[in-house]
Amino acid sequence: FSGTLKELINTKTWNFLWITYFYTLFAFGIKNNRELAVLHFVILGQLTLYLIIYNVTFGNAPDSSISRLLMHIAPLAFLSIAIVFKTVFKNKKFTF
């Protein structure tokens, strides 16, 4: 778990993508947006599945391959951040 967390906050690899994703997830939630709820479910579900697989397989450490696995869900994270910012700027709620 700690290897995955280290990779999620690694700004050399991901800049602020995952930090921003989790900020928008917790700060704005889904706000009655079904599309955003499905995106969050898919992203968090896949991330949870990766963590479970790393806990079950003892030969692999997240440090070795988690960055490649996060590449699969990074576009969805970008999309969910864009949807949140579109909603925020559309409603002109600048509460950062």
JOPE-V241862 format. One record per pair of residues at least 24 apart in sequence whose C-alpha atoms are under 8 Angstrom apart, sorted by sequence separation. I is the first residue (numbers start at 1). GAP is how many residues later the second one is. D is the distance in Angstrom with one decimal. If there is no record, write none. Layout:
I;GAP;D / I;GAP;D
This chain:
46;27;7.8 / 43;30;6.3 / 43;33;6.9 / 43;34;7.1 / 39;37;6.9 / 40;40;7.4 / 39;41;6.5 / 36;44;6.3 / 4;47;7.7 / 36;47;7.2 / 1;50;6.7 / 7;56;7.5 / 21;56;6.2 / 28;56;7.4 / 17;57;7.9 / 21;57;7.7 / 24;57;6.7 / 3;58;7.6 / 4;58;5.8 / 3;59;5.4 / 4;59;7.1 / 7;59;7.2 / 18;59;7.6 / 21;59;7.6 / 3;60;5.4 / 7;60;6.7 / 17;60;7.6 / 21;60;6.1 / 24;60;7.0 / 1;61;7.8 / 17;61;7.4 / 20;61;7.5 / 4;62;6.5
